[in-house]
């Protein structure tokens, strides 16, 4: 009975500790305790099947609570992703040897499975990642060293440190503790970009009831709500940012009355207006984009979203899924863009490069990285989480915006129709944030910045290669010793 308890309930509880270290709960020290408990569970298990079950149960405790919002999107998808990614953790447990070399392998294994989740399936589903648990924690700023995978490794290493103290491996614990403190300190002095000017910005949140689906919403009402809220913009202002797809039309945007109204609004504000639009481009496809209108009301630039939400903006395996799909899944797939994630505007005679990651894209470090490598001086995140109940997704998106700000050394402007909208500085501090469902305009003067962090320059490949080598080396050394 005791063995059965060890294989099922203990790892489940350990995984739940990790879940509650994530936003919206944010009890970040639980992440370290969670990994310590997992390490201790694996240390005493020899049989491969049981090791897999421990890892799998840990994943269930971690991922099902922290992605619970997905049931509002797709219940089958919620179950499938939870089981799939829990199996990832199970396989990671199989790759961790017993003995002291497990303390090298465990962080490496988690980096590998996190890297995989960023990329597969359906282009990646990086929800409730280890890095998110530290977005408001003392370790968070180390993300600018080598990105979110580096921060994920440090989370596991902190758990390993506790485990080595528990086992009274004082020499290992001392070296590990000193290493963590050193990396924490290095995070403060590595390159973080440089200010090159200032821009005044306004973020418009039209408000409205949270948890409402597009099919149950009057698109015109949402549009008018944001037009009305824009009357509260304090002028003069250089840039006004609207959320994702609050301009939703059933034809090409240029053929709609909303297009002329957006042009008029930009002229009235005498400001650049970045508007999130959703248009039907054919009988089978939609487009999700952000368009830059000049103070003269002219459309100057456009970015079409590249990373799309599976089951939300397109249906993978539609021919199979359609036989049991719920009625609220999209009838038409959204067309993926292929342009650079940058909008180029001119303010007071100066060219300003705005990096952009629309909604789902902010969860992916590569989209923000591409925007900054493309010259982005500020990072925009127009989003729309109004369909999802609770605040799990919205809080995790703010956490992701904080991580992207620290990774890139840029201000991040997040605009949502019903919340959360936020202004985040390059240190990951939320300068101002709206509440759910309120109508509000956020104002700020933010730095335009250039220069790259180490994370922006290097990308994820060094961490993937190092972790793969560490995993192989740990297993080789453990078997050699045995």
N, C-alpha and C positions, 0 to 999 in steps of 0.2 A: 504493500500500500504506500509506503514511504517513497519507493522508487517511482511509482506512478505519479505521486504528487510532484516529485522533482521534475519529471518530464513534461508535465502539463501545466499545473497552476503556477509554480515558481517562475518559469520563464515568461508566462503570460503577464504576471504581475510586474516583472522586470521590464517588459516591453511597454506596459502601461505607464511606468515611470518616465520612459523616454517620450511617450505621447504627451504627457502633461508638462514636459519641459518645453514643448512647442507652443507657439501662439495658437489660440488666444489665452491659454493659461499662463504660459511663460515662466514656469518655475524651473529656470535653466539649470540649477545645480543637480536636479533630478537626472539630467542626461548623463552626468558622470557616475552617479550611483547606479543607474540602469546598466551601463556598460560594465561596471565593476561586478554587478550581480551576474550578468551573462558570462563574464570571464570565469567566475567561480563555479558556475554550473558546468561549463564546458571542461574545466580542469579535471573533474572527477569522472568523466564519462569516456569509455573506450569504444563502445559499440557504435558504428557509423550511423545506423538507423536512429538510435537515440539522440545522437548529436544533431542529426538533421531535424528531428522533432523538437529539440530544444530551441534551435535557431528559428524554425518555422513558428513555434508558439510565441517566441519573442517578437517576431515580425507581426503576428496577428495582434498582440497586445499593443504594439507600436502604431501600426498603420490603420487599423480599422477605426479606432477613435479619432485619430488625427486627420482622417480624410472623410469623416462622416458626412460632411456637406455634399459629397458626391451623390448621395441618394436622391437629391433634388434634380440632378442631371440625368443619371441613369442608374437604377438599382442593380441591374446585371453588371454594368461596368464597374460599379463600386465593389461588388463582390469579387469580380474577376481580378481587378487590379490589386485588391487586398490579398487575395490568395497567391497571385503571381509574385508580388514583391515580398511576401512572407516566405515564399519558396526561395527567392534570392538569398534571404538571410539564412535559410536552412542550408543552402549550398555553401554559403560563406563559412558556416559553422563546420562543415565537412573539411574545408580547406585549412582550418586552424589546428595545428598539431597540439599534442599534450606537452606538458613540461614548460620550462621557462621560455622556450622559443615561441610559444603562443603569444607572448607579449609583443613580439615583432609582427607576427602574422595577423593578429586581430585587427589592428588599425589598417593594415594593408588590405585585408579582405573587405572591410567596410568601404574603403575608397573605391575598390573595384566595383562593388555592387552599386554604389552611389553613381559612379561614372556611367554604368550601364543604364541606370534609371534615367539619367539625363538624355539618353539616346534611343532607348528601345523599351517597349514597342511604340508604334505610331509616332516616331520621331522623338520619343521621350515623354515621361510623365514624372517630373521631379517635384512631387508633393511631399510635404512634411519631412524634408531632408534634415540630416544632422546639423548642417550649418545654420538652418533656420532657428534651431533651439538656442543659438548663441548670438542672434542678431542684436540683442539688447544687453549682452553680457560682457564682462571684461575681456574675454578672448575674441570678441567679435571683430575688432579692428585688424586682427591678424589675417583676415581674408584678403587684405591688399597685398600680402606677400606672394601667395600662389593660388589664390582663388578659393572657392567654396570646398573643393576637395581637400585642400590643405587644412582648412578649418575643421572639416569633418574628421580628418585624421587626428587633430589635436583633441577633439572631444573624446575619441576612443582612448587616446594616450592618457588623458586625465583619468579615465576609468581604470586603465592599466596601472597608473600610479597608485590609486587607492588599493587595488588588488595586491600590488607588491608590498605596500605597507601592512595590509592585512596578513600577508604571509611572512612578514618580518624579513623581507629581502632588502635590507637597509641600503646596501650599496647600489642596487638597481634603482630603488626608490629615490635615493639622493640624486643620482645622475639624471633620472627622468624628471624630477622636480626642477632641478637647475635648468635643464633643457627647455622645459615649458616656460619658466620665468624669462629665460633669455629670448625665446621667440616672441613672447608677449611684449618684451621691451623693444625688440627689433621692429615690431609692427608700428611703433610710434615714429621711427626714424627713416623708414624706407620711403621712396618717392611717393608723393600723393597729389601730384598736379600743382599748377600755379595759377593764381587769378590773373586774368588779362583784361578785365573790364566788368561792368555791372549791367544788369538788365532788370527792369521792373516787370513783374509778372502778376497775373490774376488767374486763379483757378476757379471755374464756375461749377458748382454742384447744384443741379436743379431741384433735387429732393424728390420725395415721393415714397410710397410704401415699399419696404424691402420684402423680397420673396415673391415678386410678381413676374410672371413669364411674359416674353414678348408676344406670344399668341393671345394673351389675355389683356394686352395693353394697347391703348390708343397711341400709335406712334406720333400722331400730330400733337397730342397732349404733352408727350415727353419733350418734343421739340419746343413747343411754346413755353413750357416750364423753364427751359434753359435760356430762351430768348428773354423771358421776363426776369430771370435771376441775373442776366447780364446787365440789366439796368442798374444793378448795385455795384458794378465795377467802378472803382475810383480812378478816374482819368486825371492826368495823362498816364498811360501805361504802355509798355513796349509790346507785351505779348499776353494774349488771353487764350487760355487752354480750356477746351471743352472735353468731356469724357468720350469714351469709345461709343460708336454707333448710336448716339442720341439723335442723329439725323437718319431716319430709317424710311426709305422710299421704295416703292414697288416698280421703279423704272430707273434708267440711268439718272444720276443726280442732276446732270445738266438739263434734263428734260422736265425737272420738277420745279414747282414754285419755291420750294425750300432753298434752291440754289441762289435765286435772286435775293431772297431774304437774308441769306448768309452774307452775300456781298454787301447788302445795305447795312447790316449790323457791323461789319468790319469798318465801313465808312463812318458810321455813327460813333463808334468807339475810337476812331482814328488810331487803330492799333492792328497789329498782326493777330489774326484769329485762326487758331488751329482747331478745326472741327472734326470730330469723329463721325464718319458716315458709314451707312450700310445700304447698298444699292443692289438692285437686280440687274445683272448685266446680260442675262439670256434666260431662256426658259428653264435651263438646268443649273445655272450658276449665279451666286451672289458675290459681292466684293465687300471687304471690310477694310477701310482706309482712314487715314487722317490727312486732311487737306489744309494747306496754308494759304489763307487769303490775306492780301496786302492791305494796308490802311486805305488804299484806293479802291478796294473791293475786287481786285483781280486775283484769280487763282494762279499762284506762282509755283507751288510744288505739291507733291503728293507722295505718300508712302502707303503701300498696300501690305497688310499684315502677312508675314511669311509663315510663322509657326501658328498653326490652327489647332483649336481644341477638338480632340477626337470625341465624337458623339454630341458635341455642342455646336461646332461649326461645320463639321463634315462627319459622315458616317463611314467608318472603315468597314470593309467587307459588307457593303450595303445589300448585295444580293442575298446574303445569308441572314443578316441582322433583320431585314425588313419583315421576315415572317413572324417575329415575336417582339419587334421594337415598339415602344410606347408611342402614342400619337404625337408627343411633343418633340420628338427628334426632328432635325431639320429635313424639310422636303427636298430642298436643293442644297448641294454642297457649296461652301464658300471657296472661291478661287484663291489659291496661294499666290502672293506676290513674289517678285524676284529682284526687286530693286534694293539699293543700299539703304540701311536704316537711318537715314539722315534727311532732314528738311533744311533747306538753305533759304534764309531770309536776310533782309537788309534793314538795319536799325540805325537811324541817324547817320547814314552814309557808310556804315560798317557792315561787312558780311558777318552774319552770325550762323554758325552751324549747330543745329539742334539734333542731337541723337534721339532716337525714338524706339521704344519697345512697347508694342500695344498689348496691354492686358496679360494674357497667357505668356507672352514672350518675356516678361520681366522675371519669370521663374528660371529662365535659361541664361546662364552667364555668357554664352557665346553671342547672344543677340546684343546685349549691352556692350560687350567687348568689340564687336564689329562696328557698332555705332561710334565708339570712342576712337578706334583705330581709323575710322573714316573722318575724323576731325571733330566729332561731337564735343561741344563746349558745355552743354547742359543736357541732361537726359530726361526725356518726357515719357510718362507712362499713362496714357489715356486708357481707362479700363471701364468695365461694366460688370459688376457682380450683383446686380439688382435681383437676379433670378434666384439667388441662393439664400436659404434661410440660415439662421444663426449667424455668427461672425467668424467662423473658423477660416473660411477661404479669404475673407477680406483682411483678417489679421495676418494671415500667412503671406498675403500679397504685400502688405506694408513691410513685413519682415524681409521679404525678397527685395523690395525697393531699397531698404536700409543696407542690405548686403551689396546690392549693385552700386549704391552710392560710395560705400567704403572701398569696394573693389576697384572702381574706376576713378575715384577722386573727383567726382562730379556732384553737383546738386541734382536731385531727382524731384520732379514735379509729377505727382500722381493725381489724376482727376477721375472721379467716379460719379455717376448720376445720383446714387443714393448713399454713398459712403463706402469705404473711407477715402476721402481726398486728403492729400498730405504734401507738405513741403519738407524735404529732408536734405540736410547739409552733407558735405563730403565725409564728415566723421560719423555719419549714420544717425545723427540726432534728428528727431522729428521736431522741427521748429514750430509747426502748426498742423493741426489735423481736425477734420470735421467729425461730426457724429453721424450715426446711421439715420437716414431718412430726412435730415434737415436740409433746408435750402440755405446755401451759404456761398460766399465768395471769399477765397483765401488770397491775401495780398502779401507780396514780399519783394525785396530787392535781393537778387542772388548774383553770385559771381559767375561770370563765364570763365572757364578754366581750360588750360591746355596741359600737355605733358602726360606721361603714362605711368601708372603704377607697375610694379613687377608682375602682378597678376594679369594686367592687360597685355603686357609684352609677351609673357611666357605662355598663357593659356593653360589648359588642363593637362596637356601631354606630359610634362615633366612628372607630375604627381602620379599619373597612370603608369608610366614606365617605372618609376621608383617603387611604387607599390607592388607592381607585378614582380619586380626583381626581389623585393623584400619577402613576398609570399613564397616564391620559389626557394629562396635562400633559407628561410625559416624551416620549411619542410625538409629540405636537404640536411640541414644541421641537426634537426630533431631526429631524423632517421639514422644519421651517422652516429649520434650519441647512443641511440637505443641498440 
